[in-house]
Amino acid sequence: MTDVRHTVSVDGPTVRASDPLSVLFQSEQGGHEQVVLCQDRESGLKAVIAIHSTALGPALGGTRFHAYASDEEAVLDALNLARGMSYKNALAGLDHGGGKAVIIGDPASVEQGGVKSEELLLAYGRFVASLGGRYVTDMDVVARENRWTTGRSPENGGAGDSSVLTSFGVFQGMRASAQHLWGEPTLRGRRVGVAGVGKVGHHLVAHLIEDGADVVVTDVLDASIDRVRERFPQVTVADSTSDMITGPLDVYAPCALGGALDDVSVPALTAKVVCGAANNQLAHPRIEKDLADRGILYAPDYVVNAGGVIQVANELHGFDFDRAKAKATKIYDTTLAIFERASSEGIPPAEGADRIAEQRMAEARRG
Ligand SMILES: NC(=O)c1ccc[n+]([C@@H]2O[C@H](COP(=O)([O-])OP(=O)(O)OC[C@H]3O[C@@H](n4cnc5c(N)ncnc54)[C@H](O)[C@@H]3O)[C@@H](O)[C@H]2O)c1
């Protein structure tokens, strides 16, 4: 029996199993539609393109460049991430299925920009093009070889930095959490701790201040803290994230690295809500139950941080900020619906989210 368990990965819920073929053909957890193994001897490209589902439309998902320990690990990663994207895109209300590609290799060698690197990316672009639009991805270099790319820089006709909509979406998820827990869709008068005030965290602080929240922040970079304090002198700075989360807090917003919710932080949390932008917040799958046992409401990261993918999808149809923002506003309704479903069925929010996503995909397949 394969070890299949539900957990959360970079972009959404995933299945982990010990061998790639069992994940690929594993029907109970959804299975995958197609996996393409790509090799270009000239440039040295080795890549895996995994399409989990096209039930809602062309599979959309980024391309990860990573030096994997083994080829098998690369295939598993692509499969897991592709499945996560199906759920993320379905919950974001996008007419896109889920897919993900991984290029096996050291990204630093490509960033150095050698001719070989460009050849490698162009070869990858040709493989994406060979799928005829069943898989849509990002990257400017790839875009030169095919038209099924998005998430491009403004110089190349794209919408650029997605942190504006990501932070807006996280704020909508937080408003929904406040509505579910306290009966009002506002953070006014609540103490909100933002860990990591980089691109997303900074914009999130702006939304929170405008809403009347009492904001405390942490960051390991003085420059990030200084930027926030210059714009919002009323923001408090905690000495460390651990000080911040053990001090009085209503809402904790992890906006830096993954794994923020672990066996040390969860028992120590004073906040009643966790809602932030960071991918992969749950250090392991049981953490969600630990949060629920402590009465802490967890807004699934891949639901509330979908503003970025909403922007990327929007770009495919000619970027229109207002249209993308209107879609990101719906993260409020989706998050609320997830909490309601989770409460009524006695399940954790991420499971409620999965069920809503699966329902949408099943209806699309039937219809
Ligand atoms: N940018 C997007 O559109 C987007 C979309 C979805 C998810 N996310 C996720 O949201 C998170 C933040 O993204 P970003 O674009 O703002 O990144 P960023 O690099 O601009 O900001 C991250 C900030 O966190 C700080 N940081 C790093 N380690 C820390 C620690 N241990 N404690 C406190 N602060 C720490 C960094 O100094 C930096 O200021 C990431 O996990 C990212 O994957 C971002």
PDBQT file of the ligand as one rigid body, heavy atoms in Angstrom, charges set to zero:
ROOT
HETATM    1  N1  LIG A 401       4.586  37.890  -4.152  1.00  0.00    +0.000 N 
HETATM    2  C1  LIG A 401       3.473  37.206  -4.406  1.00  0.00    +0.000 C 
HETATM    3  O1  LIG A 401       2.655  37.564  -5.266  1.00  0.00    +0.000 OA
HETATM    4  C2  LIG A 401       3.166  35.941  -3.630  1.00  0.00    +0.000 A 
HETATM    5  C3  LIG A 401       2.091  35.136  -4.029  1.00  0.00    +0.000 A 
HETATM    6  C4  LIG A 401       1.780  33.980  -3.286  1.00  0.00    +0.000 A 
HETATM    7  C5  LIG A 401       2.561  33.664  -2.179  1.00  0.00    +0.000 A 
HETATM    8  N2  LIG A 401       3.612  34.464  -1.823  1.00  0.00    +0.000 N 
HETATM    9  C6  LIG A 401       4.399  34.084  -0.643  1.00  0.00    +0.000 C 
HETATM   10  O2  LIG A 401       4.334  35.119   0.329  1.00  0.00    +0.000 OA
HETATM   11  C7  LIG A 401       5.572  35.225   1.041  1.00  0.00    +0.000 C 
HETATM   12  C8  LIG A 401       6.125  36.644   0.929  1.00  0.00    +0.000 C 
HETATM   13  O3  LIG A 401       6.319  36.955  -0.432  1.00  0.00    +0.000 OA
HETATM   14  P1  LIG A 401       7.007  38.337  -0.874  1.00  0.00    +0.000 P 
HETATM   15  O4  LIG A 401       6.824  38.432  -2.338  1.00  0.00    +0.000 OA
HETATM   16  O5  LIG A 401       6.521  39.441   0.022  1.00  0.00    +0.000 OA
HETATM   17  O6  LIG A 401       8.539  38.018  -0.534  1.00  0.00    +0.000 OA
HETATM   18  P2  LIG A 401       9.684  39.076  -0.143  1.00  0.00    +0.000 P 
HETATM   19  O7  LIG A 401      10.976  38.356  -0.313  1.00  0.00    +0.000 OA
HETATM   20  O8  LIG A 401       9.481  40.373  -0.828  1.00  0.00    +0.000 OA
HETATM   21  O9  LIG A 401       9.442  39.336   1.422  1.00  0.00    +0.000 OA
HETATM   22  C9  LIG A 401       9.729  38.412   2.418  1.00  0.00    +0.000 C 
HETATM   23  C10 LIG A 401      10.170  39.203   3.651  1.00  0.00    +0.000 C 
HETATM   24  O10 LIG A 401      10.287  38.286   4.751  1.00  0.00    +0.000 OA
HETATM   25  C11 LIG A 401      11.472  38.596   5.451  1.00  0.00    +0.000 C 
HETATM   26  N3  LIG A 401      11.904  37.414   6.194  1.00  0.00    +0.000 N 
HETATM   27  C12 LIG A 401      12.643  36.368   5.746  1.00  0.00    +0.000 A 
HETATM   28  N4  LIG A 401      12.831  35.493   6.749  1.00  0.00    +0.000 NA
HETATM   29  C13 LIG A 401      12.181  35.962   7.822  1.00  0.00    +0.000 A 
HETATM   30  C14 LIG A 401      12.001  35.498   9.144  1.00  0.00    +0.000 A 
HETATM   31  N5  LIG A 401      12.533  34.350   9.551  1.00  0.00    +0.000 N 
HETATM   32  N6  LIG A 401      11.273  36.265   9.995  1.00  0.00    +0.000 NA
HETATM   33  C15 LIG A 401      10.717  37.426   9.594  1.00  0.00    +0.000 A 
HETATM   34  N7  LIG A 401      10.857  37.920   8.334  1.00  0.00    +0.000 NA
HETATM   35  C16 LIG A 401      11.588  37.204   7.478  1.00  0.00    +0.000 A 
HETATM   36  C17 LIG A 401      12.439  39.060   4.395  1.00  0.00    +0.000 C 
HETATM   37  O11 LIG A 401      13.490  39.826   4.970  1.00  0.00    +0.000 OA
HETATM   38  C18 LIG A 401      11.529  39.884   3.491  1.00  0.00    +0.000 C 
HETATM   39  O12 LIG A 401      11.450  41.240   3.917  1.00  0.00    +0.000 OA
HETATM   40  C19 LIG A 401       6.487  34.155   0.420  1.00  0.00    +0.000 C 
HETATM   41  O13 LIG A 401       6.355  32.969   1.188  1.00  0.00    +0.000 OA
HETATM   42  C20 LIG A 401       5.880  33.924  -0.947  1.00  0.00    +0.000 C 
HETATM   43  O14 LIG A 401       6.137  32.622  -1.433  1.00  0.00    +0.000 OA
HETATM   44  C21 LIG A 401       3.914  35.597  -2.512  1.00  0.00    +0.000 A 
ENDROOT
TORSDOF 0
